[in-house]
Amino acid sequence: MLGDIHEVTGWVTIVFTGLVGLWGVGAAIAKAEAGPWFALGTIAGLFMSVVQTGLGLLLYWQGLDPGSFHLFYGIVVLFAVAFAYIYKAQLAANPALRWGLLLLFVSGLGLRAWMTFGASL
């Protein structure tokens, strides 16, 4: 049951962070203000990513072995979100581009985690 939730919400998170990331990059290219909805989408996407990693770790602690590469990409998501929080003042300059790129990176990590499920070193 928890595995099914992790799988479905994983895809939702990958698509959501990818779309919001494209929105931010597109707004930066168009030199348009991304606005408060982009900020809300960014917060939601990063929150969803952290929850996904937490669900994955819970499954691992329950005995599911997803493979070391899958675990690695999940942990890298946590580090990316943590570093974004630490450096949020630097991300405030041109936020649409920087947060958009971060969300695309997180979405890519999610895709990579999905692709490497079951793969070990």
HELIX and SHEET records of a PDB file:
HELIX    1   1 LEU A    2  ILE A   29  1                                  28    
HELIX    2   2 GLY A   35  TRP A   61  1                                  27    
HELIX    3   3 SER A   68  ILE A   86  1                                  19    
HELIX    4   4 LYS A   88  LEU A   91  1                                   4    
HELIX    5   5 PRO A   95  MET A  115  1                                  21    
END                                                                             
